[in-house]
């Protein structure tokens, strides 16, 4: 990048707000999908919406591609830089701007870490419900971009249900203020449209989120199984019985062993083939009305033991093991490919078994840890990216898993997004007319296609659109 341009950006952002030295840029080459890497031309770190807008006007003038990045914990390549592009990071935008206790919402900058928001409002008897496994690191802005989920989204819903307003810096540096929460906004639901747009519509710099009252009672159970199929069937039975715990999570034997050998050790029995982690919240009556039939279902499906967390500390430990599972996989191999697919919940058993079969045929180690209540599977393949043949087999296995899931009535992603990882499989779910509609919307927000180019929608689809659509 030209020195003059670096100096101009520093004039807006300060010396600490622009990174261009090659060695320092290495940390920004990829997100959690480490297979795909591209060093950005520069990284800018605004502190306010105004700084972000002024910098974006400069980049628009120079026609430079832009990729937004929260904490880089995404797993689909959504924050992978593009060649010659600038990465806009939000690590310096970490202020909670307002907490409205009466109306139960908060306004935050995009770089606020997910769990830090709950810590900031818990003294008011409130919390922020969406809780990705990476919530100790991921940011609210990144959650908005990917419409992130999490274990407790079984009850509370994914990110989009909790976003009330946004301040968005557009491709040309103009600011779109949609921050005022309204019970029934008129016109197009631009906030709902923006959530999950994977950085292609603009940069959300300030976010208004819904807060939820802290439940009076929270109970956590751990049901232990000698058979993974039985644990899956227990979840299907719970769904069929219309039970509504706040979370239903499954960890298989390989995951349990990795967790128990790590700093995240939670007391899961190493000899179990699977554990089902269940949480219910509400009044005492509501919690018991949920957990009593769940215990009966687990026992009927062959659970050999059902343990209840006896304290808040024990409950936190059980959840630390679940949320630390991806990190614990580093004890199996240096790299981890985390798939993210959604299956019909009546087919949990079959599709978990299919994923395992595919991995075995490719001579790969696969561990299952997933949001069972949502049917959101995360087949985790441990590998070493220094082994080219193993990488090839990992990608082949991932492709087969996605095709099997879609053929069974499932979808490509539940919370990680499409990004670069699943782009070529969009045609399995969407037809040409669907993708043309997506391109029209994308072009309305970003006519030059400079925002996170080459992500989510197959490149050829929007390229064709630009050749046929006339400006209006």
N, C-alpha and C positions, 0 to 999 in steps of 0.2 A: 504494500500500500504506500502511496506517495507520502513523503514526509510532510508536505504541506497539508494534506488531509488529516494526518495524525495530529498535527499541531492545531488545526481548526477544531477537531473533536475535543482535544484537551482544553481548548479555550472554553468549551461548554461544560465539560465533565470534570475538569481538574486532572492533574497528573495521575492520580490514583484511579481515575475512571476510565483509562484507556490502556489496554495491554496489547503490545504488538511484537514483543521480543519472542523469537522462535521457541526458545526453551520454555518460556512461561505459557505459551499457547498449547503446549503438549497436553496440559490438564483438561483442555476443552475439546479434544479431538472426537470424543464420542460421548454418548450417554451410557446407560446400563447395557445397551446392546454393543458390547465391545468388539464384535466381529467386524463392524463397519466403522471406519475411521476417516476423518478428513480434517486437516488442520485449518482453522479459520484464518482469514487475512488479519483480523484483529478482533479483540473482545472489548466491548464497552460496558460500563457498569454505572448506569444512572442512579441518582439518589431520589429523584422526584419525577412526577409526571411531566413537569415542564422541561427538565433536563432531557428526558427520553424523547419528547416531542421535538425539541430543538435539534437533537442529534439525528433523529429520523428525517428531518427536513434536509439535512446535509446529505445523508445517504441516498435519499430520493433524488436529489439533484444530480448525484453522481451515478445513479442507476445501479447501486450496489445491492446485491441480495442480502436479506436479513433473516436470521434464525433466532428465535427467542429461547431462553433457557432458564429454568428454575434452579433446582439443585442437581440436575443431571441424573436423577434416579430413574428416569423413564426407561422402558425395556423394549421399545419398538423402533428406535432410531429417530424419534421425533425431534430430538435436539442435536442430531448429528449435523455439523456445519456443512456448508456447500462450498465448493471451490471458489475462491475469490470473494467469499461473502464475509459479513461481519456477524458475530454472535452478540446478542444483547442479553446480558446476564442481570439477574435481579437480586444478587447477593447483598447489595447495599440498600435495598428497599424493604426493610424489615420492621416497620413501625405499625403498631395497632393504633389507628387514627381515632377511632371512636368505639365505645361500647354503650349501646342503648339497652339498659336492663329492662325497662318497662316494655319496650316493643320487641325485645329479644333478637337483636341483630348487632353486628359489629362491622365496621369499615376497616379494612387492612390494606397495607401495601402488598404487592404481589409476591415479594420475597419472604413473607412471614412463614415460618416453618409450621406445618400442620399442627403438631402437638403443642407448640408454643401458644397457639391461639386458645386452646382449651385451658392451658395453665394460666393464661391471662384472665380468663373469665370464670374460672371455677369458684372463686370466692363469692361470686354472685349467684351460685347455684345453677350455673349454666355450663354447657359444653358444645363443641362443634362435632357433629356426629360422624361424617365420613372419615374413616381411619385406615388409609392404605397401610400395608405392612411396613412401608418405608416412612411412616408418619413422623419418626424422630428426625428425618432429614428432608423429606420432600416439602415443597412449598405450595401454598394455596394457589398461586398463579399457575404452577405446573399442573396441579389437580384440575383447574379449570380447563386448561388446554386439552387434557386427555379424558375429561369426565371420569376421574378416578373413582374406584370403588374401595372395597375393604371388607373385613370380616363382618362389621356391624351394619353394613349396607343391606343385609338381608331384611332387616326391619326398617332402617331409616332411609334407604335409597342411596343412589350414587350422588356424586357432587352436584349434578344439575338441579336436584331437588332443594338444594341449600344455598343457591346463588340468587340473590335478590337484585343485585345491581352491579354495574361495571363502569369503570372509566377506561376507555380504549384509545391508544395512540394508533392511528391508522398509517398506511404505507407512506403517505405524503407528509406525515408529521402533524396532521390535524388531529384534534382531540374530540372524541365522541363521548359525551357524559351521559351514561345510563345508570347513574349511581343511586338515584332516589328510589327506595323500595316502594312499590305500589301494589296494593292488593289485587287490582285488576287493570293492568296497563292497557292503554288504547293502542291500536295499530299492530304492526308486526312485533313478534316476540324476539327482538334482536338479542336479548340476553340469553334466552334459551337456545337460539341459533348459534351463538358464539361459543357456548360451553361445548367442549369436545371437538372444536374445529382445528385442533392440532397446530395452532400458530399460523394458519393460512389467512386469517381475516384481519389480524392486527395484534397489538401487544396490550394485554390487560395489565394495567399498572396499579389500579386500586379496585378492590372487590368488596361488595357488601354481602355478608353471609348471614344466613339464618342460624340462630343459636337455639339449643334445645334444653329444657329444664333437666337437671340431674335427677335420675329416677330415685324414688325413695328406697327401693331395694334392688340389688343386683346379685344374682346367684350364678355361679359357674360350676358346671359338671364336666368330668372327664370319664367317658365311657370307653372301656378297654375291650378290644376284640382280638380274637385269634384268626380272623379272616377279614381281608379288606372288602370282599364282596358283601359280607354281612353288614359292615359299617355303612356301605353305600345304600344297601337296601333299607337300613334303619332311617336314613335321611329321606329316601323316597316315601317311606311309610309316614314319616312326620309331615311331609308336604301334603300327602293324600288326606291326612287327618286334619289339615288346615290349622296346624299349630304354628304359632308365630313367636319363636324365640328371637332374640336380637342377633344371634350368630349361631351358625352350624358349620364347623370346620373339621376337615379330616386330614390327618397326617399318617403316612404309611410307614412301614418298618424302617426303610433306608433313611427316611427323613428323621424319624425318632432317634435312630442311632447317631446320626450326624449332630442333631441338637444336643443330645445328652453327652456327647464328647466335646462340646464346645462351651464357651462362656455363657451360652443361653440355656444351659441345662435347667429343665423345668420339673424334673421328677417324673417324666413319662417312662413307663416300664419298657425297658429295652427289648424284652422278649415278645412284646405285643406285635401283631401284624398290622394293626391300625389303632388309632385312637380317634374318638369323636369328641370334639371340644364344643360344648353347648353353653350358651349364656342366655339368661332371661332377665328382663328388667320391668319394673313397674311397682305396683303395690304388692304387699305380701300375698294377697289373694290371687292377683294376676300371675305372679311368678309361680306360685304353687300349681295353679290351674294349667300352666304351660309345662312345667317340669315333671309333674306326676305322670301324665300320659307318655311323655318322652322317655322317662325311666322304663315304663312298661314296654314300650316299643323296643328300646335297646335290649332289654332282657329277653324279649321274645325273639329277637334276632341273634341272640347268643352272646351278648356282652358278658364277659367273665367277672367284671367288676365295674362299679360306677362310683367314682369318687367325687366328693363335693369340696370345693375350696372353702376352708374354714375361716379364712380371714382375707382382708383386702390385699395383704402382702402375698398370700398364696395365690390369689386370683391373678395378680399382676405377674407373678412368676410363670403361671401357665400361659398367659398371653405373650410374655416376653419370649418364651420358647417358640410359639407359633410365629410371631413376627420376626424373630431372628433366624427362622429356618433357612431362608435364602442365603444369608451370610454363613450359616453353619455348613452349607454344602461345600465350602472351601476346604473342608477336611477330607472330602472325597476326591476332588480334582481341582486344579487351579482356575477353571472356568466353568460357567454355568449358563446354559440356554434355558430361559424361562418362557415356556409357551403360555398362551393365554387364549383359551377358547371357551365357548359356552355351549352346553349340551342340554337337551331336554332332561329334566330331573328324573323322569321315569326311566332314563337310559344311562344313569350314572354308572351302574355296574358294568354294562357292556362296553361303554366308551373308555372307562378307566382301564379295563382289561385290554381293549384294542390298542390303546397308547402303549401299554406295557409290552404287548406282543410286538408292535412295530419296533420299539427300541431294542428288544432282545434280538430280533432278526438283523438289526444293524450293528449288533455287538456293542451296545451302548448301555450305560448305567442311567436308569430313569427312576426318579423319586417323585411321588405324588404328594402334594400338599395343596389343598384347594378350598375355595368357598363353596362347600357342598350345597348349602341351602339355596344358592343362586344358580347352581349348575355351572359355576365358573371354574373350569379345570386349569390347573397349572402343572402340567407334566414338566418336570425339571430334569434336563439332561446334563450330566456332569461330563466335562471333556477337557482337553488341552489344546488350545488354539495353535500351539506350535506344531501340532501333528496335522498336516494338510489332509490326509486321508480321513482322520477322525472328524475334522470339521465338515468334510464333504458328507459323511454319513449322518452327522447331526442335522444338517440342513435337509437332507433327504427324508430323515425321520420326521422332522417338523412339517415338511410339505405333506407327507402322507397323513399325519395326524389331522392337519387342517382339512384335508379333502374328506377324510372319514367322518369328521364331525359335521361338516356342512351337509354331506350326503344323508346324515342321520337327522337333519332338521335343526342343527345348531348354527352358531355364528362364529365369525373370525376373531372377535375380541369382546371381552367383557369390561376391561378397564385399562389395558395397556395402550390401546390405540392401534392404528394401522401403520403409521409412519412409513419407514422403508421396509420393515420386516414382512408385512403381509400385502404389500401393494399389488403384487402380481396375482394375488388370489381374490381381489375385489370382484373379478368377473365371475367367480363361482357363486356370488350372492347377488350382484347387481348387473342388470342389462345395460346396453348402450344408452338407452333413453334415461335410465337412472343416473348414469355418470355424466351425461350431457347436462342434466338438471343440476348436479353438484357443481359442474364447471361454471354454469351460468351464475350460480350464487357466489362462487369463489371469485369470478371475474368482477362481480359487482363490488365486492369489498377491496379487491386488489387487482386493478386492471392490467398492471404490468407483470403480475405473477412473480413479484420479488420476495414475498413473504413465505418463508419455509418452502421454497420451490422444490418440486420433485418428490413431495411426500403425499401419502394417503391416496390421492386419486392417481391412477396410472398416467404417466407423463403424456403419452400419446393422446389420451382423451381430451385434455385441456388444450393441447397443441392444435388438435383438429378443430376444436371449438373456436380458437382464436382466428383460424383461417376462414371460418364460415360466418361467424357472428359479426354484424356491423354495429358500430357504436350508435347508441341512441341518444 
